Amino acid sequence: MPSILSGLKTWPANLFGKKSKQIKFAVTQFYDYAYLSPMKIAKEYHKDIFCLEGDWEKDLRIKMSIRSTLDYLNDCFSIKSIHRNCSVREQFIKYLKEYPFKKYYKYSILYLAFHGDPNTILFGKDLITLDEIAEICENRLSNKIVHFGSCSALNLDKRLLKNFIRKTNALCISGYNKKVDFNQSTVLDILYLEMWQSNKDVRSVERKMNTEYKGLIKRLGFRMVYV
């Protein structure tokens, strides 16, 4: 099929008379959509979540956590999750290395909930960069959606984010490019993670998010990047 469609892209301009341009454009668009961008399409509609979460507060009496969000997604939408707390960098790296194991195949959303800075997630005074995460997960995130629930983590050049995707083979990367309110960003995270359950195409998710939640996306600096 790809070779046939590739040949059709070279049709003479007047092959079908007055409608040649429209027909050629439609065929070209279909060819590009179906065959030139395979990394933009998830393999399944249903996507469970593998969540790693850092400490939000130093005061242990404060029980702030994303776990209630995961419980809500499970109760309302049957989205299962694996959740692990990572208070130190070494703990995070351990679980990150285990994530691509075959037994976690159905957990195709990697949800990283941490304090953040540009190109960085934080563990108290320690940190790890997106480049280091890409090194750890090199060629191991095929069909995975990597979502950073972190302030400003995606506040860097789009080319660098695309390098992350190419290095890891991830389907897409998403998150925030500015400091965000915990409650507001959690609401958007819920809307975003649920949106993936009825869509396979990254472009459809991006289009629907921008259409339905434009104001919140603009306020929080939410972005999706893919190749």
C-alpha positions as CSV (number, residue, x, y, z in Angstrom):
1,M,0.0,0.0,0.0
2,P,2.7,2.6,0.8
3,S,4.4,2.1,-2.6
4,I,1.1,2.5,-4.4
5,L,0.2,5.7,-2.6
6,S,3.7,7.0,-3.1
7,G,3.2,6.5,-6.8
8,L,-0.1,8.3,-6.7
9,K,1.6,11.3,-5.3
10,T,3.3,11.8,-8.7
11,W,0.0,11.9,-10.7
12,P,-0.2,14.4,-13.5
13,A,-1.8,17.6,-12.4
14,N,-4.8,17.2,-14.9
15,L,-5.4,13.4,-14.6
16,F,-8.9,13.9,-13.3
17,G,-9.7,17.1,-15.0
18,K,-11.0,20.0,-12.8
19,K,-11.0,17.9,-9.6
20,S,-7.4,16.6,-10.0
21,K,-6.0,19.0,-7.5
22,Q,-8.5,18.1,-4.8
23,I,-8.2,14.4,-5.4
24,K,-4.4,14.5,-5.4
25,F,-4.4,16.6,-2.2
26,A,-6.7,14.1,-0.4
27,V,-4.6,11.2,-1.4
28,T,-1.4,12.9,-0.4
29,Q,-2.9,13.8,3.0
30,F,-4.1,10.3,3.6
31,Y,-0.6,8.9,2.6
32,D,1.1,11.3,5.0
33,Y,-1.3,10.6,7.8
34,A,-1.3,6.8,7.5
35,Y,2.3,6.0,6.6
36,L,4.7,8.8,7.1
37,S,3.9,9.3,10.8
38,P,3.7,5.9,12.5
39,M,5.1,7.2,15.8
40,K,2.0,9.4,16.3
41,I,-0.4,6.5,16.7
42,A,-0.8,4.5,19.9
43,K,-1.3,0.8,19.6
44,E,-4.3,0.6,22.0
45,Y,-7.1,2.9,23.1
46,H,-7.0,1.9,26.8
47,K,-3.9,3.1,28.5
48,D,-3.0,2.4,32.1
49,I,-0.7,4.6,34.1
50,F,2.7,4.0,35.7
51,C,3.2,6.9,38.1
52,L,6.3,8.0,40.0
53,E,5.7,10.8,42.5
54,G,8.1,12.9,44.6
55,D,7.5,14.6,48.0
56,W,5.6,17.8,47.7
57,E,6.1,19.1,51.3
58,K,8.8,18.8,53.9
59,D,6.2,18.7,56.7
60,L,5.2,15.0,56.9
61,R,1.8,16.0,58.4
62,I,0.8,17.3,55.0
63,K,-0.6,14.4,52.9
64,M,-0.5,16.0,49.5
65,S,-0.4,13.3,46.8
66,I,-1.5,12.5,43.3
67,R,-2.8,9.1,44.5
68,S,-6.3,10.4,45.0
69,T,-6.2,11.5,41.3
70,L,-5.2,7.9,40.3
71,D,-8.0,6.5,42.4
72,Y,-10.5,8.8,40.7
73,L,-9.3,7.8,37.3
74,N,-9.7,4.1,38.2
75,D,-13.1,4.5,39.9
76,C,-14.6,6.6,37.1
77,F,-12.8,5.4,33.9
78,S,-11.3,2.0,34.9
79,I,-7.8,3.3,34.3
80,K,-5.5,1.1,36.4
81,S,-2.3,2.5,37.8
82,I,1.0,1.6,39.5
83,H,2.2,4.3,42.0
84,R,5.5,4.6,43.7
85,N,6.9,7.4,45.8
86,C,10.4,8.5,45.0
87,S,11.9,10.8,47.6
88,V,15.4,10.5,46.3
89,R,17.0,10.4,42.8
90,E,18.3,6.8,43.2
91,Q,14.8,5.5,43.9
92,F,13.5,7.3,40.9
93,I,16.2,5.8,38.6
94,K,15.5,2.3,40.0
95,Y,11.8,2.4,39.1
96,L,12.4,4.2,35.8
97,K,14.7,1.3,34.7
98,E,12.0,-1.2,35.6
99,Y,9.2,0.6,33.8
100,P,9.9,-0.8,30.3
101,F,9.7,-4.4,31.6
102,K,7.3,-6.5,29.5
103,K,4.9,-7.1,32.5
104,Y,4.1,-3.4,32.5
105,Y,3.3,-3.2,28.8
106,K,-0.3,-2.0,29.3
107,Y,0.9,0.9,31.5
108,S,1.6,3.0,28.5
109,I,1.4,6.4,30.2
110,L,4.4,7.3,32.3
111,Y,3.2,10.0,34.7
112,L,6.0,11.8,36.5
113,A,4.6,14.0,39.4
114,F,7.4,16.1,40.9
115,H,8.5,19.6,41.7
116,G,10.3,20.9,38.6
117,D,12.4,23.5,36.9
118,P,13.2,23.9,33.2
119,N,14.5,20.6,31.8
120,T,14.5,19.2,35.3
121,I,12.6,17.3,38.0
122,L,13.5,17.8,41.6
123,F,14.1,15.6,44.7
124,G,14.6,18.2,47.4
125,K,18.0,19.7,46.6
126,D,18.8,16.9,44.2
127,L,17.6,16.7,40.5
128,I,17.6,14.8,37.3
129,T,17.4,16.3,33.8
130,L,15.3,15.2,30.9
131,D,18.6,14.4,29.1
132,E,19.5,12.0,31.8
133,I,16.0,10.4,31.8
134,A,16.4,10.0,28.0
135,E,19.8,8.3,28.5
136,I,18.3,5.8,31.0
137,C,15.3,5.1,28.8
138,E,17.2,5.1,25.4
139,N,15.1,3.1,22.8
140,R,12.9,1.7,25.6
141,L,9.8,3.9,25.5
142,S,8.1,2.7,22.3
143,N,4.3,3.4,22.3
144,K,4.7,5.3,25.6
145,I,3.3,8.7,26.5
146,V,5.6,10.6,29.0
147,H,3.7,13.2,31.0
148,F,5.5,15.5,33.4
149,G,3.2,16.8,36.1
150,S,5.9,19.3,37.1
151,C,6.3,23.0,37.1
152,S,8.3,24.3,34.2
153,A,9.9,21.0,33.2
154,L,9.0,21.5,29.6
155,N,10.2,25.1,29.5
156,L,12.9,24.5,26.9
157,D,13.4,24.5,23.1
158,K,11.0,22.2,21.2
159,R,14.0,20.8,19.3
160,L,15.4,19.5,22.6
161,L,12.1,17.9,23.5
162,K,12.0,16.2,20.1
163,N,15.5,14.9,20.8
164,F,14.1,13.3,23.9
165,I,11.4,11.6,21.8
166,R,13.9,10.3,19.2
167,K,16.3,9.0,21.8
168,T,13.6,7.1,23.8
169,N,11.2,6.3,20.9
170,A,8.4,7.7,23.0
171,L,5.0,8.4,21.4
172,C,5.0,11.9,22.8
173,I,6.0,14.0,25.7
174,S,3.7,16.5,27.6
175,G,3.7,18.8,30.5
176,Y,4.0,22.4,31.6
177,N,6.3,25.2,30.6
178,K,5.6,27.5,33.6
179,K,5.0,27.3,37.3
180,V,1.5,25.9,38.0
181,D,-1.0,25.6,40.7
182,F,-1.2,22.0,42.1
183,N,-5.1,21.9,42.0
184,Q,-5.5,23.4,38.5
185,S,-2.7,21.3,37.0
186,T,-4.2,18.1,38.6
187,V,-7.6,18.9,37.0
188,L,-5.9,19.3,33.6
189,D,-3.9,16.1,34.2
190,I,-7.2,14.2,34.8
191,L,-8.8,15.7,31.6
192,Y,-5.7,14.9,29.6
193,L,-5.1,11.3,30.9
194,E,-8.8,10.5,30.3
195,M,-8.7,12.0,26.8
196,W,-6.1,9.4,25.8
197,Q,-8.6,6.6,26.6
198,S,-10.7,7.4,23.5
199,N,-7.9,8.4,21.1
200,K,-4.9,6.7,19.6
201,D,-3.6,9.6,17.5
202,V,-1.5,12.2,19.3
203,R,-2.7,14.9,16.9
204,S,-6.4,14.1,17.8
205,V,-5.6,14.4,21.5
206,E,-3.7,17.7,20.9
207,R,-6.5,19.1,18.8
208,K,-9.3,18.2,21.2
209,M,-7.4,19.4,24.3
210,N,-6.8,22.8,22.6
211,T,-10.5,23.0,21.5
212,E,-12.1,21.9,24.8
213,Y,-9.7,23.3,27.4
214,K,-8.0,26.2,25.6
215,G,-8.2,28.6,28.5
216,L,-6.8,26.3,31.1
217,I,-4.1,25.1,28.7
218,K,-3.0,28.7,28.1
219,R,-3.1,29.6,31.8
220,L,-0.9,26.7,32.8
221,G,1.4,26.6,29.8
222,F,0.5,23.0,28.9
223,R,2.2,21.6,25.8
224,M,2.5,18.3,23.9
225,V,5.5,17.5,21.7
226,Y,5.9,14.7,19.2
227,V,7.8,14.0,16.0
